[in-house]
């Protein structure tokens, strides 16, 4: 089963680290990601640029509006995602608990839904509407 792991980071804490400390942490993270790959648990992932580079979209009164940055007013911002293959939620928790990224912020783990059935149902509804 796939789990989406959302890694959060306190950017002020990250920026307060020396370049050597940041590099060491990143090396540890990538080393652990390689362990996950070798064992068939790493299904993908991406780091995100700073939340300062983000734009939030929402629809209000029929119009799409944008605001700079993330919507949440919190110290911890989404720093990256990891797609994990695990037997169940407890296994996913076990795997992410050992990830060095937990040193700089929490991880949220959510089971992923398989969209293929939803897409197929939508296609059928759209064909029937024609």
N, C-alpha and C positions, 0 to 999 in steps of 0.2 A: 504494500500500500504506500502511496505517496503522501508525504507530509511537507507542508510549506513552513519553513522556519524563518521567521522575521527577526533579524538581529538589530537591536537598538544600541545607540551609542550616545554618550554625553559628549558632544563636540568640544565643549570647554575643557573637559578632562583629557580628551584626545590631544587637543592643541597644547595643553600644559606638559605633555610628555615630551621628552627629548626625541630627536630624530632616531637616535640609537634605540631607545625604548620602543618607539613605534615600529621600527624595522624588525626588531626582535619579536614583537607580538605578531606582526603580519607573517613573519617566517613560521612561527609556531602555528598560526591558523592554517596557512597553506600546507604545512606538513601534516596536520590532522586531516585536512580535506583530502590529501593524497591517501591517507589510511582509509578514509571512508570510500574513496574511489576503488582502491584495491579490493575492498571487501564488498563491493557492489551496492553501497548505500548512498553514494553521491550521484544524484540524478541531474544536478545543475545548480547554478548559483550566479549571482552578480553582486558586486559591490555598488553602492550608490554614492554619487557625489554629495557634497554637503547639502543640508536642508536649505541653506541660503540660496542654492541654485534651483530650488523647486518652485513650481507653480501649482496652485490648487484650483481646479475647475468645479463650478457648481451651477446648477440651473436655478434661477430665481425669476419669478414672474415671466416665465417663458423665454428668458434670455440666458445665455451662458455668460457667466462672469468669472474673471480670474483674479486671484490674489497671489502675491508673492509669498513664497515659503509654504511650509506645511500649515495645516489648520490647527493642529494641537498646540497648546501653550504648555510645553513641558521641556525639561532639560534634555530628555532622551529623545532622539529622533531616529527614524528608520535609517539604518546604515547599510543594510544589504539583505539579500534573500538567499536561502539555500533550499533546494528541493532534495528531499531525503527519501530514500526507500527504506522502510522499516516494517517489521512484522505487525506491530500495533503501536498505540500511543506510548505505552510504557517503554517499548524498545526505542522509539524516537527520543523520548526523554533521556534514556540512558546514553544514547549516542551523542546528543547535543550537550549533555552535562559535562562531557569530557572536552568539549570544544573550547580552545583558548579564548575565543571571542567573548565568552561569558565573563571574562575578567573586566571588560570595559562596558558591559551593558547586558540587559536581559534579552532572552530569546522568547518569542511567542511561537508556539508550535500548533499548527492547525492541519487537520486531515484535508487533503485535496479532494475535490469532487471530480469525477470523470465527466467531462463535458460532452463526450460523444453521444450519449443517450439524449441529452438535452438538445443538442444540435439536430439530431435526427428527428425528434419530436417537433421542433420548430420548423424544419424543412417540410414535414408532412402538413402542418397547419398552414404554412404559406402556400403550398400547392393546392390545398383544399379551398383556400380563399380566392383563388383565381377563377 
